[in-house]
Amino acid sequence: MITSTRWVLILEFTWLSYCAGNQCTVSVRQPQSLEGFTESSNITILCTFSAQKCPMSSLNILWFRYLAKTHEDLCTPECKNRDKFEVLRPADNHTLLQINMLSADDSGIYYCGIAFPDSKAPTSKTTGEGTLLVVRETKIYSKGAINIMVTISLLLFLYITAILAILKFFSKPKFKKSENEDLRGKQNVHAKETRDACQAIAKEIYKKKKRKQWPGHLANFGKRHVPS
């Protein structure tokens, strides 16, 4: 009896393990935050998911939005406002929620949900952690304000150009004078070096000439002092 009960438990555990290992399992990933501007015509929110051992024919892509005090079912799976929201699927494991006619009221937390109704496994449906969308209003300047800013920028450019031209005009002679002084100084140094070299050569020639004449003087000097 104990042996048969043991075998029943073993078979039951094996069957449960087999079912658990072969059940549909879904995981979803979303970006944490996203920023948009009202000047843009639309924006898309990415949702990446993986489905293991799930019947892909029964795939449902769901989108929800949570505001400050309420939540909305945007696409479950059909979008209620097709002009405003559109679900795209560029790849097998990617889906996008496109929001058209973007406005500041579209700010909120958007959740992507993936579900397989044909699977009874509790892991066959789940949602991402949500994407915080912040839509900022773009300040649009009037035509008159734009003209004023362009005029101010042009005047500022002309003012800076004039200042640079004046500085260049007054600083150029000074630089030229300094260059002439440097050139004159270099020429003086070169002339002095040339004179020194010529003097050194002249002294050397004089010494050599004097050494050549010295023995003759010695000879004459000896002859004049020999007693008769």
Secondary structure, 3 states (H helix, E strand, C coil): CHHHHHHHHHHHHHHHHHHHHCCCEEEEECCCEEEEECCCCEEEEEEEEEEECCCHHHCEEEEEEECCCCEEEEECCCECCCCCEEEEEEECCEEEEEEECCCHHHCEEEEEEEECCCCCCHHHEEECCCEEEEEECCCCCCHHHHHHHHHHHHHHHHHHHHHHHHHHHHHHHHHHHHHHHHHHHHHHHHHHHHHHHHHHHHHHHHHHHHHHHHHHHHHHHHHHCCCC
